[in-house]
Amino acid sequence: MDISLKDKKVVVTAGAQGIGLAITTAFIEAGAQVHICDVSDDFLNSARAQFANAPVSYSKTDVANEAQVDAMFAELQQRWGTLDVLVNNAGIAGPTARVEETELAAWDQTIAVNLTGPFLCTRRATPLIKKAGGGSIVNISSAAGRLGFPLRTPYSASKFGVIGLTESWAMELGPSNIRVNAILPGIVAGERQERVIAAKAASYNIGHEEMRERLLSKVSMRKMVTAQDIANQIIYICSPAGSAISGQSLSVCGNVEHLG
């Protein structure tokens, strides 16, 4: 099975931290050249140190900012000329609140990063991928993109929207040999998940561990997935081994049965 991505040109948004860092590492190990963007100087500096001897470039880019996204892809067009893979990984958890308590600003920010961000990046990446003769776009959705998620309405709505983008772009770009898929992580172990658990525990007025057990009781495999699990699936669908996969929403979640 061929999963080599040697010399492929890849962009990973929010690629300097969390799931994005695992995705970046996996592409480097598969032989790719990677450009990562992030909004955090600290995370970018950490990535620079970690990948000092790897074919990686960097930019501080807010994916919800049209001018910054345009500038990043203009630079990549000048440097690379083409692009093989775009991973729209950047996203935020958004507020944990009942609908009547959710501030419009928090809603707007969540939609801007999680839904408008992939649109802005894909809009600029597509001509470069077409110029390469085709390639792959991967959008990170969530189990909350197929299941309702009480107290997390902005996040769930944005991730349902990502599925709509994925299925529409797969049809639109397929004739140009561009495959578009979504990855739906479940409960991913890490600092961000611990913050989400803490916020939900506070909303329900229960302890952190009780909240964790409540969440995992709704996962068939009764465990969290890892960032590496997500990265492994992305490498597969972007490689020659996944050349017939497009328009799919692929869950990597241990089978999340429902959210609440």
N, C-alpha and C positions, 0 to 999 in steps of 0.2 A: 504494500500500500504506500503510495507516494504522498507524504505530507510535507515535503520540502517546500520552502518559500524563499529559496536562495535568491538574493539580489532583488526581491520584490520591494517596492516602495510603499510604505505603510504609514498612515496617520492614525494615532490613537488619541482621542480627546480625553482630558483628565488622566493622562497616562503616567503621571508621576506619583500616584498614590493608590492605595487600596486595590480594587479589582483592576483598575487601569494599569497599575504597576505590574501586576501578574501578567496581564495581556501583553504589555510591552516586552517583558522578559521572555515570554513564550515566543513572540515573533523574532526576537534577536536570536534565540536558540535555534529557530527554524531557518536562520540565514538571511532574514530580511533587514533592510534599512528602515529605520523607524524615526518618524518625527512625532514628538509628544508635545502637547500643549497642556497648560494647567493655569489656574489663577493664583496659585500659591508660590511665592518665591522660595519659601522654605522647602517645599516638596520638590520644586525644580532643582534647587541646589543639591538636595539629597540624591536625586536621580542622576545628576551630572557626576557626582562622586561615584555612585554605584556603577554607572555605565561609561566610565572614563575611557575605556579601551574598546568600546563598541561603536558601531555605525549608527549613532543616535544624534538627532538635532532637537532643538528646543525652542519654544516660544511661550511667552506669557500671554495667554489668550482667553478671554471670556467668550464662550461659545454663544452667549445670548447677545453679544455686541456685534452688530453687523460690520462696522468698520474694522474691528479687530480680526474678525473671521476673514474678511476680504483681504486684509493685509497679509495674514498668514498664508493663504492660498496663492496670493500673488508672489510671495517669496518662494514658495515651493515650486510654482510654475517656472520661475526663473532658474532655480537650482536644479530641479529634476526634469522638468518638462512634461512628465507624465506621472500617473499615480495608479497603483494596483489595488490597494485596499484602504478603505476608510472604516474605522470603528468609532461609532458615535456612542462613546461610553460616558461622557460627562453627564452628571445628574445630581440632584439634591433631594433630600428626604422630604422637604416641605414641612408644614406645621402638623402637629398632632392636636386636633381640636374638633369639637362638634361643629357641625356646619354653621350653626347660628353664632358661633364664637370665632369663626375663621375670618381673619382680616383679608381684605381685598389685596393688599400689598403682598401678603404671603402667597395668596393664590397666584397673582401675576408673576411673582418671581419663580415659583415652581413651574408654571407653564413656560415661561421664558427660557429657562435652562433646559428643562426636560423635553420640550416639544419644539419650540422655536429653534433651539440650538442645533438639533439634528437637521432641521430644514436648512438653516443657514450654511452649515458645513457641507451638506449633500449638494446643495445648489452650486457651490463653488468646486467641489471635488468631481462632480460628474463629467464636466468637459475633459478633465485630465485623465479620468479613467477611460473615457471613450477614446481619447488619443492613444492610450496604451493598447487598445484593441479589446478592452473588456477587463473585468475584475470583479471585486466583491465589496459590498457595503453591508456592515453588520450594525444593527441598532440594538442597544441594550434596553429592553423593556423590563418586565418583572412579572412575578406571579400575580401581582396586583394589576397587571394589564389584561388578565383574563378572569379575575375574581373581584367582586366588590371588597372594599377595605374600609370598614367603619373607622372614623376618626382620622382617616388619611385621604380624604376626598381629593384634594389637589394632586397628590402623588398618583393615586389610582387613575384619575382622569387623564393625566399626562401620559401614563404608561399604556392605557387603552389607546390613546392617540398615536403612540409610537407604532402600535400594530397596524393602524390604518395607514400610516406613512409607508410601512414596510410592504404591505400587500399592494398598495397602489404603485409604489416605485418598482416593485418586482415586475409588474405587468408593463409599465411604461419603459423600463430600461432593459428588459429581457432581450428585445431584438438587437440591442447594442452589445450583447454578451456580458451584461452586468447583472450579477446575482445579488439579490437583496434579501436578507434574512434578519429575524429578530431572535435574540436570546432572552429567555425569561428566567432570571435567577429567582430562587426562593429565599430562604433565610440564610444569608451569607455571613459566616463568622467574621468578626472584626470589630474595630472600634465604632464604626458607624452603626452597626447593628446593635451594639450595646447601648448607644445613645437612644436609638429608637425604642429599645426595650424599656429603658429608664423612663422615657416620656410616656409610653403607654401604661407602664406600671403606675405612674403618678396620676394619669387620667382615670384609671380604674381604682386608685387608692389601695393597691396591693404591693407586695414586695417584689424586688427585682427577680429573684429566682422563681417565685410563683408565676410571674409573667412569662419568664423564659419557658417554664414547663407547659404553660397554657398554649404558647405558640407552637412548641414542638409536638404537642399532642395532636395537632392538626396536620402534621406531616407524616405520611405513611411510613417513611423510613426512620422517623423519630430522631432526626439529626439535621444539623445545619450543613450546607454545602460550603465549599471553600472557593476562594478566588481562583485557585489553580484549576478547579473543576470547570469554571467558566472559561478560563483561558484555553483549556484543552479543547473544548467544543468549538471555540472560535477558530483555532488553528485548523481543525479538521474541515470546517465548512469553507474556509478560505483557500485550502490546499487543493491540488489536483484530485485528491480523493473525494472531495465534496463538490465536484464540478457540475453535478446535476441537481444540486439543492438550491432552490430559490423560492421566495414567497412564503417561507415557513416561519412559524413561531415555535421555537425549540425550547422546551422547558428543561432547565437544569436545576432541580429543586427537591429531589427526593420524593416527589409527588405531593405537593401541597394540596390538601383536600379543600380547605376553605380558610379564609382569613377573618380575624376578628379580635 
